[in-house]
Each structure stands twice: as C-alpha cells, then as structure tokens.
C-alpha cells in the first residue's frame, strides 16, 4: 500500500515539475527575426540550450509560454545575476524565451 502511494507521489511530483521545452523550429526563427533583426535558427537553438543548461541547474524549467515578453524581461535579469551568467548568455536566453512565449 505504501509503495503504491510513494510511486504515485513520485509520478505526480515529476509530472508537475517538468515542463515540456520545445526545440525551436524555422518558423520560430522567422518570427524571432521580425523582432530581433539578423537572428537565426542557430541563435534560437543556442538560447534554447543555454536556457536548459543554466536555468535548469537551480530549479525546474518553466515553459516559455508561461509568461509573456514583459514577464520574461522582468524575471531573466535578476535570475541571470543569481546564476552568474554573462550578458551574452543572458541575452540569448531572453531572446529564446521572448520568441517562444508566443
């Protein structure tokens, strides 16, 4: 009985704490380039990777769609400071999140 309850609890916590973080596609890069001229799919993919690598170290990753652009612009700078990431990495993460929030 306790084993079943424990397994169900683990599954529930795992399911709630893990966001599906979609890999960027060409259509996303085209949308990003409208807002960030010269931005490419490779740039967007790098932002995706940096988001997973840096932000996922300390907490579960939020879906980029969980916030709008204003929300990400408010949250990313203080979190980047806490994570001690450089300005280039912060910018790449922010551009990825802003693009994918739509």
C-alpha positions as CSV (number, residue, x, y, z in Angstrom):
1,X,0.0,0.0,0.0
2,X,2.8,2.5,1.0
3,X,4.8,1.5,-2.1
4,X,1.9,2.4,-4.4
5,X,1.3,5.7,-2.7
6,X,5.0,6.5,-2.9
7,X,5.2,5.7,-6.6
8,X,2.1,7.8,-7.3
9,X,3.6,10.7,-5.3
10,X,6.8,10.5,-7.3
11,X,4.9,10.4,-10.6
12,X,2.8,13.4,-9.6
13,X,5.8,15.5,-8.5
14,X,7.8,14.6,-11.6
15,X,4.9,15.4,-13.9
16,X,4.1,18.7,-12.2
17,X,7.8,19.8,-12.0
18,X,8.8,19.1,-15.6
19,X,7.8,21.5,-18.4
20,X,7.9,20.4,-22.0
21,X,10.5,22.7,-23.5
22,X,10.0,22.6,-27.3
23,X,13.0,22.8,-29.6
24,X,12.8,25.9,-31.8
25,X,11.9,25.4,-35.5
26,X,12.4,27.5,-38.6
27,X,9.0,29.2,-38.2
28,X,10.1,30.3,-34.7
29,X,13.3,31.7,-36.1
30,X,11.4,33.7,-38.8
31,X,9.2,35.1,-36.0
32,X,12.3,36.0,-33.9
33,X,14.0,37.7,-36.8
34,X,11.0,40.1,-37.1
35,X,11.7,41.3,-33.5
36,X,15.4,40.8,-33.5
37,X,16.8,41.5,-37.0
38,X,19.5,39.1,-38.1
39,X,18.5,36.5,-35.5
40,X,18.8,32.9,-36.9
41,X,17.6,29.5,-36.1
42,X,21.1,28.7,-34.8
43,X,20.9,31.6,-32.4
44,X,17.5,30.5,-31.2
45,X,18.7,26.9,-30.7
46,X,21.7,28.2,-28.7
47,X,19.3,30.2,-26.5
48,X,17.3,27.0,-26.0
49,X,20.4,25.1,-25.0
50,X,21.6,27.8,-22.7
51,X,18.2,28.1,-21.0
52,X,18.1,24.3,-20.3
53,X,21.8,24.3,-19.1
54,X,21.8,27.4,-16.9
55,X,18.3,27.8,-15.7
56,X,17.6,24.1,-15.1
57,X,20.6,23.8,-12.7
58,X,18.7,25.5,-9.8
59,X,15.0,24.8,-10.5
60,X,12.6,23.2,-12.8
61,X,12.3,24.9,-16.2
62,X,9.1,26.9,-16.9
63,X,7.5,26.6,-20.3
64,X,8.4,29.7,-22.3
65,X,4.7,30.2,-22.8
66,X,4.1,30.5,-19.1
67,X,5.0,34.2,-19.3
68,X,4.7,37.0,-21.9
69,X,7.5,39.2,-23.0
70,X,7.2,41.6,-20.2
71,X,7.2,38.8,-17.7
72,X,10.4,37.3,-19.1
73,X,12.1,40.7,-19.3
74,X,11.3,41.2,-15.6
75,X,12.5,37.7,-14.4
76,X,15.5,36.9,-16.6
77,X,17.9,39.7,-15.5
78,X,17.8,39.0,-11.7
79,X,17.9,35.3,-12.3
80,X,20.9,35.7,-14.7
81,X,22.6,37.6,-12.0
82,X,22.0,34.9,-9.4
83,X,23.2,32.2,-11.9
84,X,26.2,34.4,-12.6
85,X,25.8,34.1,-16.4
86,X,27.4,36.7,-18.6
87,X,25.5,39.3,-20.6
88,X,25.8,37.4,-23.9
89,X,24.3,34.3,-22.3
90,X,21.5,36.3,-20.6
91,X,20.7,37.9,-23.9
92,X,20.5,34.6,-25.8
93,X,18.2,33.1,-23.1
94,X,16.0,36.1,-23.0
95,X,15.6,36.2,-26.8
96,X,14.8,32.5,-26.8
97,X,12.1,32.9,-24.1
98,X,10.6,36.0,-25.7
99,X,10.4,34.3,-29.1
100,X,8.9,31.1,-27.8
101,X,6.5,32.8,-25.4
102,X,4.1,33.4,-28.4
